[in-house]
Amino acid sequence: MTDTNCNSMSILSISLFTFFILGNRIVEACFRINQIDDIFPKNYIPLSTKIPAKDVLSMEERLRNHTFVFEVCPEESVCLKVPLGLRKLSILDQNLDIDIHTKERSKKLQLDKLKPIFVEGYHRDGNGENHVIGYIENNCFYGQVIMSDSIRVYYIEDIRAYRERDNIDMSRYNAVAYKRKRSTDIVKRFADVWLEDESDPFNFNPDYLYREFIKNGKVCTLFVLIDNSFLKILHDNDVKSAVTSILKDIDQVDSIFRSTDFNNDGVPDNIGFRVKYMAVLESESSPENIIPQYVSSPIAGQEYLVKFTGYEILKEVCLGVAFTAQPFHNNTLGVSYTALSPVLDEDVFRLPVGGLCDRSTLTDPTAHLNALVISSKLPNGKTVPASVSCLSLAHELGHSFGALHDTQNCVGFLMGSHTPEKEERQNYRFSECSKPQVVQTILNQGYCLEDSEGAFCGNGIIEEGEVCDCGTWRDCAELDDCCLPRGEKYACQVNWMKEYQCHPSQGSCCTQRCIYKDLMQYGVNCKNFERSCPCPTEERCSCGVDSECIGDTCHSLECTRLNLEECKCTYDNNMPEADSNSVEKCRTCCMFEGSCVSSSSIVDTISSRNEDIHTYLKQKYSFKKFPRNVKIKKFGYYKEFCNKTGGGCTLLFFREVKDEEFCILFGKIGTCRKSECDLPSIRQVFPDIIESRTSSASTNLAGKYFIVSLLLTLHIACKIC
C-alpha cells in the first residue's frame, strides 16, 4: 500500500468485558482522488423549467387527472412535451411529521402542509418511450429525462448548485441540464476500513429461514436528519426544497432494494425503506443539534458520524441517515457503519455489530451504530451532482445491510470499488458477491425489519392488482417493453399504448412477444384470457379461459352453467367409479351439495333425478354451451342429455386431459399432474423483446469520487489517510 499515513485513533470506549477479544487485524484500504473535477459535468446547459403562471393554478388538479403537459428541453436537439402525473411515494410513514428545530424551540410540521409534488411521465416518439421522473418545486421541474434508447440520461438540477462556477443569469434560468458521461477515465473510488480473515461458524443453510422471514416483504424504517448546512447552503433555508430532494433520492434507492433478489430464488425480496421520523435543523444553535458545527474546511467524516450516533431516536428505527453540506477529508461523500456478522472461534468472539437494527453499544450506551452520513459538498466548495448523490446513498445503505466492497469477480456493480468504463444498469444492482452478505446480515440482525404493507409497483413482484412488474425504471427501459413502469397511470399493466396484447407473466396464453398465443390445438381458447373478476357492470361476464365470473372469482363454464362454483379436483374426486382403472386425468370439479365433485358426475346425478333434464338445464340462470369444436374433442368429450319423456336433448362438453397436458382451473391454465391441475407460480417473466438501442452522443456522468465506509468491531474507528 503506497502513499498512506493511517494512524489508529483512540478507542472511543474500552470494553470492560474480558470475553470480547479483538483477534482480527484491522486493515485499511485507502484510495486517493487525483481528478475530482471529473465528477462534475463539463458541458451543461442553463434552462428554464418554470411552469407558466396560467398553468400553475390548475396544475395540481391536472396532475391528479394525469393530463398536465410539460415541455422540457434539456438541449436544442431534445425537446419533449410530456404528460405528467402525480406519483405517490410509498416510503413515507402515514403519520410522518417533520420536527423543525430552531434556536429557541422545536415544532412539528405535517408533511402534507409542505405539499411536495412528485411527478412521472412518458413521451412516445418514433424511437420509443421517453421517461421523465422528478418533482416540482416553486413551480419548476427538477429530475431526470431518460431517453428511449436507455443510454442517454439528462439530469435537470437546481441552478443554485452551479451559481458559484459560472456567471449564470439566474433571473432567466432556474436549472441546468447535463448528460451522463461515458469514459474509461472516469472511475469512482471508495475507501473502506474492514476486518481481514472473517469467519462465520454460524453459517448454516439459511435458505428456508430467510424465505420465511421475508415472505411478506420487509421494510427498514428510517430516521432522516437534515442538518443546517444542507438546508442553508444547498437550499437557501427552503425546508420544502430540502425535504423534497432527499425524498426523491430515498424513493429511487427504495426501488433498487425492493427489486433485488438477494437469495437468488427467482423472486425479488421486496425489502425497502420507510421514513418514520424526519428532523430539520433550522438553526445550528438549536439545543437538539449535537453534530459538529459547520466549517468551510473539511473535517473527518468519522467525527461527524460519531456525533450523529448520539441521537436517542436511532434506537426506534432500523437506520438513521444524516444529510449534510459539511465537506469531509479526502473528498469523502459518505460514511457508514457496516454490519458485521457474528464470529465465534478460539481467537475471536464478536456479536453482530453496526448497520441495520443496531442498538447502543455495550461500551458506550449513548451511541447507536445504525447510522450513516451523506455529504453533498466537497472540499473545493463544489456541490455533488444529483447523479452521484443517489448512488452514494444506495452504496452506503448497502454497507449498512452488510454488503462489503465487491471483489474482482464482481466488477461494475453497486458495491464495487471501481465503476466500469461506461454507465450500465448493473451499476445500480447488487452483485452475486454482495447478495449473500446481505442475506446473512438480515438473518443475523434483521429483527427490527417490519412487514411490508400493500402492493408496491416497482419491486419486481407481481402483487394483487398487477399484471406485471418490471422493477426499477432502468430494468423496465432495458428489459421489458410490454409492461408499464412504476409512476405511469396504468403502472404494472400491459403497455397497450404500444399495442401489446398481454404479458408473458400472465402464463401460457401469452407469447414472449407479448401477443396472444394460439393454443386451440390443445383445446384452449386464449382470446380475452386476461379478463378478471368482478364484472364491471353486468352480474355475469366472461373471464379467463372458458370461464365466467361469480362475484369476485372466476369459475369454469362447466360449473357456472349449473349455477355452481368451481373447486379444485383431487385424485379421489377426479376419478369417477367407471374410470377408476383408467389413466390418470384432470377434469373440472364443482361444489355440489357440500362436496367437490366432477362436473360430469354432477350432471349424471341431476339427470337421474329429473326426467325433464333438457328443460332443467335450459332454465338455469347462467346456462351456457361450450362452442362445438372438433379440435377440442381430443381434450374432452361431448355427452348428450335427453328428456326421458321426449321433447329435446342437450349436448354438453366436459374437459378431460392427461398428465402433462394443459388443464384449466379458475380460468387459469395449468399442467395436469397426477389428476390435479397444477397452476404455475405468479412471477415476473421478462419478454424476449429487445429493441436496438443506440446513441449518437456520449452521456455525461459523474465518476471519480469515493465513499468511506467504516466496518467497526465494538466501537473502534481508524483515521483515514
C-alpha positions in Angstrom: 0.0 0.0 0.0 1.5 3.3 -1.1 1.2 6.9 0.0 -0.6 6.1 3.2 -0.3 7.6 6.6 -3.0 5.9 8.6 -2.8 6.2 12.4 -5.3 4.5 14.6 -7.5 6.8 16.6 -8.1 6.2 20.2 -10.7 3.7 21.0 -13.8 5.6 21.9 -14.7 3.3 24.7 -12.7 0.4 26.1 -14.6 -2.7 26.8 -14.8 -3.8 30.4 -15.8 -7.3 29.3 -12.9 -9.6 29.0 -14.6 -12.1 26.7 -14.6 -9.5 23.9 -11.2 -10.4 22.3 -10.4 -8.4 19.2 -8.4 -11.0 17.3 -8.9 -9.6 13.8 -6.3 -7.4 12.3 -7.6 -4.0 11.1 -6.7 -3.4 7.5 -7.1 -0.1 5.8 -7.8 0.4 2.1 -7.2 4.0 1.1 -7.8 5.5 -2.3 -6.9 9.0 -3.4 -8.6 11.1 -6.0 -6.4 12.8 -8.5 -9.1 14.4 -10.7 -12.0 15.2 -8.5 -13.4 17.6 -11.2 -14.3 14.6 -13.3 -17.5 14.0 -11.3 -18.8 17.3 -12.5 -20.5 17.9 -15.9 -18.2 19.8 -18.2 -21.0 20.7 -20.6 -24.2 21.7 -19.0 -27.0 23.9 -20.4 -28.8 26.5 -18.3 -32.6 26.3 -18.9 -35.9 27.4 -17.5 -38.2 24.6 -16.4 -40.7 27.0 -14.8 -44.3 26.3 -15.4 -46.3 29.2 -16.9 -48.3 31.1 -14.3 -51.5 30.5 -16.1 -51.0 26.7 -15.7 -49.9 26.8 -12.1 -53.4 27.5 -10.8 -54.8 24.3 -12.2 -51.5 22.2 -12.1 -52.4 20.1 -9.1 -55.8 19.3 -10.5 -54.4 18.4 -13.9 -51.8 16.2 -12.3 -54.4 14.3 -10.5 -56.1 13.6 -13.8 -52.7 12.8 -15.4 -53.2 15.3 -18.1 -50.8 18.1 -17.3 -48.5 18.6 -20.3 -45.0 19.9 -19.5 -42.4 20.9 -22.1 -38.8 20.1 -21.2 -35.8 20.9 -23.5 -32.5 19.7 -22.0 -30.8 20.7 -25.2 -31.8 22.0 -28.6 -32.0 18.6 -30.2 -34.1 17.2 -27.4 -37.4 18.8 -26.6 -40.3 16.8 -25.2 -43.9 17.5 -24.4 -44.6 15.1 -21.5 -47.9 14.4 -19.8 -47.0 14.4 -16.2 -48.9 12.6 -13.4 -48.7 12.7 -9.6 -46.6 10.0 -8.1 -47.3 8.8 -4.6 -44.3 7.8 -2.6 -44.5 4.5 -0.7 -41.5 5.4 1.5 -43.5 7.8 3.8 -44.9 6.8 7.1 -48.6 7.5 7.2 -48.2 9.7 10.3 -44.9 11.3 9.3 -44.3 14.7 10.9 -41.2 16.8 10.4 -39.5 18.1 13.5 -38.2 21.6 12.8 -35.6 22.7 15.4 -35.0 26.4 15.7 -32.7 28.3 18.1 -35.5 28.9 20.6 -37.8 25.9 20.2 -38.9 22.9 18.3 -42.1 22.5 16.3 -43.8 19.8 14.2 -44.7 20.3 10.6 -47.0 17.9 8.8 -45.6 16.7 5.5 -48.9 17.3 3.9 -48.6 21.0 4.6 -45.4 21.2 2.5 -47.3 19.6 -0.4 -44.3 18.1 -2.1 -45.3 17.3 -5.7 -43.6 14.2 -7.2 -44.3 13.5 -10.8 -43.6 11.0 -13.5 -44.5 10.9 -17.2 -43.8 9.4 -20.6 -43.4 10.8 -24.0 -43.6 8.4 -27.0 -41.7 9.3 -30.2 -40.6 7.3 -33.2 -37.8 5.6 -31.4 -39.8 4.5 -28.3 -40.9 5.9 -25.0 -39.0 8.6 -23.1 -39.3 8.6 -19.3 -39.4 11.7 -17.1 -39.2 11.4 -13.3 -38.8 14.1 -10.7 -40.5 16.7 -8.6 -42.0 20.2 -8.9 -40.6 22.9 -6.6 -41.6 26.5 -6.6 -43.5 25.8 -9.9 -40.3 24.5 -11.5 -39.4 20.9 -12.6 -36.3 19.1 -11.5 -35.4 15.5 -12.1 -34.3 13.1 -14.9 -35.2 12.6 -18.5 -34.4 9.0 -19.6 -34.4 8.8 -23.4 -35.9 5.8 -25.2 -32.5 4.4 -26.1 -31.9 3.9 -22.3 -28.4 5.2 -22.8 -28.9 9.0 -22.7 -30.0 10.3 -19.3 -30.4 14.0 -18.8 -30.2 15.3 -15.2 -32.1 18.6 -14.5 -30.8 20.2 -11.3 -31.3 23.3 -9.4 -29.1 26.1 -10.8 -28.1 27.2 -7.3 -25.6 24.4 -7.1 -23.8 25.9 -10.1 -24.0 29.6 -9.5 -20.6 29.6 -7.9 -18.9 28.2 -11.0 -20.1 30.4 -13.8 -21.7 33.8 -14.3 -25.2 32.5 -15.0 -28.2 34.8 -15.3 -30.4 33.4 -12.5 -33.2 35.8 -13.5 -33.7 33.8 -16.7 -32.8 30.3 -15.7 -33.7 28.1 -12.7 -32.0 24.9 -13.7 -29.1 23.3 -15.6 -29.3 20.1 -17.7 -26.4 17.7 -18.4 -25.9 14.3 -19.8 -24.1 11.4 -18.2 -20.6 10.9 -19.5 -19.1 7.6 -20.6 -15.4 7.5 -20.4 -12.7 5.0 -19.5 -11.0 7.8 -17.5 -14.0 8.2 -15.1 -13.8 5.9 -12.1 -15.5 6.2 -8.8 -13.4 5.3 -5.8 -14.3 4.1 -2.3 -12.2 4.0 0.8 -13.0 1.3 3.3 -11.9 0.1 6.7 -12.5 -3.6 7.1 -11.6 -6.6 9.1 -9.4 -9.4 7.5 -10.0 -13.1 7.7 -13.5 -13.1 8.9 -15.0 -16.5 9.7 -18.6 -17.4 10.4 -19.3 -20.5 12.4 -23.0 -19.8 12.3 -23.1 -20.2 8.6 -25.7 -22.9 8.4 -28.0 -23.2 5.5 -30.2 -20.1 5.8 -32.4 -20.5 2.7 -35.5 -21.7 4.5 -35.3 -19.3 7.4 -34.6 -16.4 5.1 -37.5 -17.2 2.8 -39.9 -17.5 5.7 -38.6 -14.2 7.3 -39.1 -12.1 4.1 -42.1 -13.9 2.6 -44.3 -10.8 3.2 -41.7 -8.3 2.3 -39.7 -6.2 4.8 -39.3 -2.5 5.5 -36.3 -0.8 7.1 -37.6 2.3 8.9 -35.5 5.5 8.7 -34.7 8.5 10.8 -33.7 11.3 8.4 -31.8 14.3 9.7 -31.3 17.4 7.5 -28.6 19.5 9.1 -28.4 23.2 9.0 -25.6 23.3 6.4 -27.6 21.2 4.0 -30.7 23.4 4.4 -28.8 26.7 4.3 -26.1 26.2 1.7 -27.9 23.9 -0.7 -31.5 25.0 -0.4 -31.4 28.6 0.8 -33.2 27.7 4.0 -36.1 26.3 2.0 -37.4 23.4 4.0 -39.7 22.1 1.3 -36.9 22.1 -1.2 -34.5 20.2 1.1 -37.1 17.6 2.1 -38.3 17.0 -1.5 -34.8 16.5 -2.9 -33.9 14.0 -0.2 -37.2 12.0 -0.5 -36.6 11.8 -4.3 -33.2 10.0 -3.6 -34.7 7.7 -1.0 -37.5 6.8 -3.3 -35.1 5.7 -6.0 -33.0 3.7 -3.6 -36.1 2.1 -2.2 -36.9 0.8 -5.7 -33.4 -0.6 -6.2 -33.6 -2.6 -2.9 -37.1 -3.8 -3.4 -36.4 -5.2 -6.8 -33.3 -7.1 -5.7 -33.4 -10.9 -5.4 -30.9 -11.3 -2.7 -31.3 -15.1 -2.1 -31.5 -15.9 -5.9 -34.7 -17.8 -5.7 -36.0 -16.1 -8.8 -38.3 -13.6 -7.0 -37.3 -10.2 -5.7 -37.2 -10.0 -2.0 -39.3 -6.8 -1.6 -37.0 -5.2 1.1 -37.5 -1.5 1.1 -37.4 1.6 3.3 -39.9 3.9 5.0 -39.2 7.3 6.5 -40.6 7.1 10.1 -39.0 10.2 11.5 -37.6 13.3 9.9 -35.9 16.3 11.6 -34.6 19.6 10.2 -32.0 21.7 12.0 -33.2 25.1 11.0 -30.7 26.6 13.4 -27.2 25.4 14.3 -27.8 26.9 17.8 -30.8 24.6 18.4 -30.5 22.6 21.7 -31.3 19.5 19.5 -28.1 19.9 17.5 -25.4 17.6 18.7 -23.5 17.3 15.4 -20.3 19.3 14.7 -20.7 22.9 13.9 -20.3 23.6 10.2 -16.9 24.8 9.0 -16.0 25.5 5.4 -12.8 23.5 5.7 -13.1 19.7 5.6 -13.4 17.6 8.7 -13.1 13.9 9.4 -16.2 12.0 8.3 -15.9 9.7 11.3 -16.1 12.7 13.6 -19.5 13.7 12.2 -20.8 10.1 12.2 -19.8 9.5 15.8 -21.7 12.6 16.9 -24.7 11.6 14.9 -24.9 8.3 16.7 -25.8 10.1 19.9 -29.4 10.8 18.8 -31.6 8.7 21.0 -34.3 8.3 18.3 -31.9 6.0 16.5 -33.0 3.2 18.9 -36.5 3.4 17.5 -35.6 2.9 13.8 -33.8 0.4 11.6 -31.3 3.1 10.3 -30.5 6.7 10.7 -29.4 8.8 7.7 -27.9 12.3 8.1 -27.6 14.7 5.1 -25.1 17.5 5.3 -23.2 20.0 3.3 -20.2 19.7 5.6 -17.2 18.7 3.4 -15.1 15.7 4.6 -11.5 14.9 4.3 -10.2 13.1 1.2 -13.3 14.1 -0.9 -15.4 11.6 1.1 -19.1 11.6 0.2 -20.4 9.0 2.7 -19.5 7.4 6.0 -21.3 4.5 7.5 -21.1 1.7 10.0 -21.0 -1.6 8.1 -22.9 -4.5 9.6 -20.6 -7.3 10.7 -21.6 -11.0 11.0 -21.1 -12.7 14.4 -17.8 -14.5 14.9 -17.0 -17.3 17.4 -13.8 -19.3 17.3 -10.8 -19.9 19.5 -9.4 -16.5 18.8 -12.4 -14.2 18.4 -15.8 -13.7 19.9 -17.9 -10.9 18.3 -21.6 -10.2 18.4 -23.3 -8.7 15.3 -22.3 -5.1 15.4 -23.1 -2.0 13.3 -25.5 -1.4 10.5 -29.2 -2.0 10.4 -31.1 -2.6 13.7 -28.0 -2.0 15.8 -28.7 -0.5 19.2 -26.5 1.2 21.7 -23.0 -0.4 22.2 -22.0 -2.2 25.4 -19.1 0.1 25.7 -20.9 3.4 25.0 -24.7 3.2 25.8 -25.3 6.6 24.3 -24.0 5.6 20.8 -26.0 3.8 18.2 -24.2 2.2 15.3 -27.2 2.0 12.9 -26.2 5.3 11.2 -24.7 6.7 8.1 -23.9 10.2 6.8 -24.1 11.5 3.2 -22.3 14.8 2.3 -23.2 16.8 -0.8 -20.2 19.2 -0.7 -16.6 18.7 -1.5 -13.6 20.5 0.0 -13.3 22.6 -3.2 -16.7 24.0 -2.5 -18.5 22.3 -5.3 -21.9 20.6 -4.9 -22.1 16.9 -5.6 -24.3 16.3 -8.7 -27.6 14.5 -8.2 -26.4 11.6 -10.4 -23.7 10.9 -7.7 -25.7 11.6 -4.5 -28.3 8.9 -5.2 -25.6 6.3 -5.9 -23.8 7.3 -2.7 -26.9 6.8 -0.7 -27.6 3.4 -2.2 -24.0 2.3 -1.7 -23.9 3.3 2.0 -27.2 1.7 2.7 -25.8 -1.5 1.1 -22.9 -1.3 3.7 -25.5 -0.9 6.4 -27.1 -4.2 5.2 -23.8 -6.0 5.5 -22.5 -5.7 1.9 -18.8 -5.2 1.6 -17.0 -4.0 -1.4 -17.1 -6.3 -4.4 -14.0 -8.3 -5.3 -12.5 -8.6 -8.8 -15.0 -11.4 -9.5 -17.9 -8.9 -9.4 -16.9 -5.8 -11.3 -19.2 -3.0 -12.1 -22.0 -3.4 -9.6 -23.3 -1.1 -6.8 -20.9 -2.2 -4.2 -17.8 -2.2 -6.4 -14.8 -0.1 -5.6 -14.5 0.9 -9.3 -17.1 2.0 -11.8 -16.8 0.4 -15.2 -15.8 2.5 -18.2 -19.4 3.0 -19.2 -22.7 3.6 -17.3 -24.8 0.4 -17.2 -27.9 -0.8 -15.4 -25.8 -3.2 -13.3 -24.1 -0.2 -11.6 -27.4 0.1 -9.6 -27.6 -3.6 -8.8 -26.2 -5.8 -6.1 -23.7 -8.4 -7.4 -23.5 -12.1 -6.6 -20.7 -11.2 -4.3 -22.7 -8.9 -2.1 -26.1 -10.6 -2.2 -25.2 -13.5 0.2 -23.7 -10.9 2.6 -27.0 -9.1 2.8 -28.9 -12.3 3.4 -26.6 -13.3 6.2 -26.9 -9.9 7.8 -30.7 -9.9 7.7 -30.7 -13.3 9.3 -28.2 -12.2 12.0 -29.7 -8.9 13.0 -32.7 -8.0 10.9 -35.1 -8.3 13.9 -36.3 -4.7 13.6 -37.4 -5.0 10.0 -41.2 -4.6 9.7 -43.6 -6.4 7.3 -44.3 -4.5 4.1 -47.9 -3.4 3.7 -49.8 -3.5 0.5 -48.7 -3.9 -3.1 -45.7 -2.0 -4.4 -45.4 -1.5 -8.2 -41.7 -1.4 -9.0 -40.4 -4.2 -6.8 -40.3 -6.8 -9.5 -43.0 -8.9 -7.7 -46.5 -9.3 -9.2 -48.9 -8.5 -6.4 -52.7 -8.0 -6.2 -53.9 -5.8 -9.0 -50.8 -6.1 -11.1 -50.4 -7.9 -14.4 -46.6 -7.5 -14.5 -43.9 -5.7 -12.5 -40.6 -5.0 -14.4 -38.9 -3.4 -11.4 -37.0 -0.1 -11.5 -37.3 2.2 -14.5 -33.9 1.1 -15.6 -35.0 -2.5 -15.7 -38.2 -1.6 -17.4 -36.5 0.5 -20.0 -33.9 -2.1 -20.9 -35.7 -5.5 -20.3 -39.4 -5.1 -20.6 -41.2 -3.1 -23.3 -44.5 -4.8 -22.6 -45.0 -3.6 -19.0 -45.8 -0.1 -18.0 -43.3 1.1 -15.3 -44.0 2.5 -11.9 -45.3 6.0 -12.0 -47.4 5.6 -15.2 -51.1 6.0 -14.9 -51.6 2.3 -15.6 -48.4 1.2 -13.9 -47.7 -2.6 -13.8 -50.2 -3.3 -16.5 -49.7 -4.3 -20.1 -48.4 -1.5 -22.3 -51.5 -1.2 -24.5 -50.1 2.1 -26.0 -47.6 0.0 -27.9 -50.4 -2.4 -29.0 -49.1 -5.3 -26.9 -51.9 -7.7 -26.1 -50.7 -9.4 -23.0 -47.7 -10.1 -20.8 -45.7 -13.4 -20.6 -46.0 -13.2 -16.8 -49.7 -14.0 -17.3 -48.9 -17.5 -18.3 -49.2 -19.9 -21.2 -51.7 -17.8 -23.2 -49.2 -15.1 -23.9 -46.1 -15.4 -26.1 -42.7 -14.0 -25.4 -43.5 -11.3 -28.0 -46.5 -10.1 -25.8 -49.3 -11.3 -28.1 -52.0 -13.9 -27.7 -50.8 -17.5 -28.2 -52.9 -19.8 -30.3 -53.5 -22.9 -28.2 -56.6 -24.2 -30.0 -54.7 -27.3 -31.0 -54.6 -28.1 -27.2 -58.3 -27.3 -26.7 -57.6 -23.9 -25.1 -59.1 -20.6 -26.3 -56.8 -17.8 -25.2 -59.0 -15.0 -26.5 -59.6 -12.5 -23.7 -57.9 -14.8 -21.2 -56.7 -11.8 -19.2 -60.2 -10.7 -18.2 -60.7 -10.9 -14.5 -63.5 -10.5 -11.9 -65.6 -8.9 -10.7 -67.7 -7.9 -13.7 -67.6 -4.1 -14.4 -71.3 -3.7 -14.8 -73.4 -6.9 -15.5 -74.0 -9.6 -13.0 -72.3 -12.3 -15.0 -69.4 -11.9 -17.6 -66.7 -14.0 -19.2 -63.3 -14.3 -17.5 -60.1 -16.2 -18.0 -60.2 -19.3 -20.3 -63.7 -20.7 -20.9 -64.9 -19.3 -17.5 -67.4 -16.9 -16.0 -67.4 -14.6 -13.0 -69.4 -15.4 -9.9 -68.8 -12.5 -7.6 -65.0 -11.8 -7.4 -63.9 -15.3 -8.6 -63.5 -16.8 -12.0 -65.2 -20.3 -12.4 -65.3 -22.8 -15.2 -68.3 -22.8 -17.5 -68.8 -26.4 -16.6 -69.8 -25.2 -13.2 -71.4 -21.8 -13.9 -73.8 -23.4 -16.4 -75.3 -25.2 -13.5 -75.1 -22.2 -11.2 -72.4 -23.9 -9.2 -68.9 -22.7 -8.1 -65.7 -24.4 -9.2 -63.4 -26.2 -6.8 -60.0 -27.9 -7.1 -60.2 -31.6 -8.0 -58.1 -34.1 -6.2 -57.3 -37.6 -7.3 -60.2 -39.1 -5.3 -62.9 -36.8 -6.6 -61.5 -36.7 -10.0 -61.8 -40.4 -10.8 -65.4 -41.5 -11.4 -66.0 -45.1 -10.4 -66.3 -46.1 -14.0 -62.9 -44.7 -14.8 -61.1 -46.0 -11.7 -58.8 -48.2 -13.7 -58.2 -45.7 -16.5 -55.2 -43.5 -17.0 -55.0 -40.5 -14.6 -56.8 -37.5 -16.0 -57.7 -34.0 -14.9 -61.3 -32.9 -15.0 -63.4 -30.0 -13.8 -65.0 -30.2 -10.4 -67.7 -28.1 -8.8 -69.2 -27.7 -5.3 -72.4 -29.8 -5.2 -74.4 -30.5 -2.1 -71.4 -29.7 0.1 -68.8 -31.8 -1.7 -66.3 -31.2 -4.5 -67.5 -33.4 -7.4 -66.5 -33.7 -11.0 -68.9 -31.8 -13.3 -69.8 -34.9 -15.3 -70.8 -36.8 -12.2 -73.0 -33.8 -11.1 -74.9 -33.7 -14.4 -75.4 -37.5 -14.3 -76.9 -37.1 -10.8 -79.1 -34.3 -11.9 -80.2 -36.3 -14.9 -81.2 -39.3 -12.8 -83.3 -37.0 -10.6 -85.0 -35.1 -13.3 -87.0 -36.7 -16.1 -87.1 -33.4 -18.0 -83.3 -32.8 -17.9 -83.2 -30.7 -21.0 -85.8 -28.3 -19.7 -83.9 -28.2 -16.3 -80.7 -27.2 -17.9 -82.3 -24.6 -20.2 -83.9 -22.9 -17.2 -80.6 -22.4 -15.3 -79.8 -18.8 -14.9 -76.3 -18.8 -16.4 -76.5 -21.8 -18.6 -74.1 -21.6 -21.5 -72.9 -24.1 -24.0 -69.3 -24.6 -25.0 -68.8 -23.8 -28.6 -68.8 -27.0 -30.6 -65.3 -27.5 -31.9 -63.9 -30.7 -33.3 -60.4 -29.7 -32.3 -61.1 -30.0 -28.6 -62.5 -33.5 -28.7 -59.0 -34.7 -28.1 -59.1 -32.9 -24.7 -62.5 -33.9 -23.6 -65.8 -35.3 -24.8 -69.4 -34.3 -25.6 -72.3 -36.0 -23.9 -75.9 -35.7 -24.8 -78.7 -35.5 -22.2 -82.3 -36.0 -23.4 -85.7 -35.8 -21.7 -87.0 -39.2 -20.8 -90.4 -38.0 -21.9 -89.1 -36.6 -25.1 -89.0 -33.0 -26.2 -85.4 -32.2 -26.6 -81.7 -33.0 -25.9 -78.8 -31.0 -24.6 -75.2 -31.6 -25.7 -72.6 -30.8 -23.0 -68.8 -30.7 -23.2 -66.6 -32.0 -20.4 -62.9 -31.2 -20.4 -60.6 -34.1 -19.7 -56.9 -34.1 -20.2 -54.0 -36.5 -19.4 -50.9 -35.9 -17.4 -48.6 -33.0 -18.7 -51.4 -31.6 -20.9 -53.0 -28.2 -20.4 -55.7 -28.1 -17.8 -57.9 -25.2 -16.7 -58.6 -24.1 -13.1 -60.5 -21.0 -12.1 -59.9 -19.6 -15.6 -56.1 -20.1 -15.5 -54.0 -22.5 -17.5 -52.1 -25.1 -15.6 -50.5 -28.5 -16.2 -52.2 -31.8 -15.3 -50.1 -33.8 -12.8 -51.4 -36.9 -11.1 -55.1 -35.9 -11.8 -54.6 -32.4 -10.3 -54.3 -29.2 -12.1 -51.1 -27.6 -11.1 -51.1 -23.8 -11.7 -47.7 -22.1 -12.2 -46.5 -19.6 -9.6 -47.1 -16.0 -10.3 -43.8 -14.2 -11.0 -42.4 -11.7 -13.3 -41.3 -13.1 -16.7 -39.3 -10.8 -18.9 -40.3 -10.9 -22.6 -37.9 -11.6 -25.4 -38.4 -8.2 -26.9 -35.0 -6.4 -27.1 -35.0 -3.2 -29.0 -31.9 -1.9 -30.7 -30.7 1.0 -28.5 -28.2 3.3 -30.0 -26.9 6.7 -29.1 -25.2 9.3 -31.2 -24.0 11.2 -28.2 -22.0 10.2 -25.2 -23.5 10.6 -21.8 -22.1 12.8 -19.1 -21.9 11.2 -15.7 -20.1 11.6 -12.7 -17.4 9.5 -11.9 -14.4 10.0 -9.6 -15.4 10.1 -6.1 -15.1 7.8 -3.1 -17.1 6.9 -0.1 -15.7 5.9 3.3 -17.4 3.0 5.0 -16.4 2.1 8.5 -16.5 -1.5 9.4 -16.2 -1.5 13.2 -15.9 -4.1 15.9 -17.3 -2.8 19.2 -16.7 0.9 18.7 -13.3 1.4 17.1 -12.5 4.0 14.5 -9.5 4.5 12.3 -8.3 7.8 10.8 -8.5 7.7 7.0 -5.3 8.7 5.3 
